[in-house]
Amino acid sequence: MSLVYSASKSAVRPILPRTLAKELGPKKIRVNTIAPGYTVTEGTETSGLVGSQFETHMVANTPLAGPGCRTISPGVAVFLASDDANWVTGETTDSGRRLL
């Protein structure tokens, strides 16, 4: 499962948004992706990742030394959909830390 997960994440960052931004730019369509990293969600709780050695490893390799939370990404999505981001396209953001 981790191979498929890693491969899908590699496609999203940065190839997918850059390629789609170039293809859709002439139609005035912006393309950006949000890659929040390890985030505590219902899925991570259900799968047993919360409290596991894997979670400890993920948190240790996170710049802000903690998992993301569900409230970070929605604000980034709102920003990217707003007129304030009208010239932002082809980018991937880690919970907005790179863009904001």
Secondary structure, DSSP 8 states (H G I E B T S, - for coil): -HHHHHHHHHIIIIIHHHHHHHHHGGGT---EEE---SB--HHHHHTT-TTSHHHHHHHHTSTTSS-B-TTHHHHHHHHHHSGGGTT--SEEESTTTTT-
